[in-house]
Amino acid sequence: MSRIVDGRGLEPPQPFELAMDALMDLPKGQSLTLLLDRMPHPLLRILDRDGYKHESRIRDDGVVEISILNP
């Protein structure tokens, strides 16, 4: 089961900080879903750099949903 981290409605850098805190606690083989108001390009670069697998999509309601797996 994926943990959900909801960063909608927060001002930067709060969503980024929430995501980083969640990643620090994410065990190998586990995933989390991040909900945001906008695409977090700096976070996506960090995920790529650190070897996390991730998929992003913009839902019909405009929410950015990012699924992150710690391989």
Long-range contacts (C-beta under 8 A, 24 or more apart in sequence): 2-30, 2-31, 2-32, 2-33, 2-67, 3-30, 3-31, 3-32, 3-33, 4-32, 4-33, 4-35, 5-32, 5-33, 5-34, 5-35, 6-35, 7-34, 7-35, 7-36, 7-37, 8-35, 8-36, 8-37, 8-63, 9-37, 15-40, 16-40, 16-42, 16-43, 19-43, 20-46, 23-52, 23-68, 23-70, 26-68, 26-70, 27-70, 28-70, 28-71, 29-69, 29-70, 29-71, 30-69, 30-70, 31-67, 31-68, 31-69, 31-70, 32-67, 32-68, 33-65, 33-66, 33-67, 33-68, 34-65, 34-66, 34-67, 34-68, 35-63, 35-64, 35-65, 36-63, 36-64, 36-65, 36-66, 37-62, 37-63, 37-64, 38-64, 39-64, 40-64, 40-66
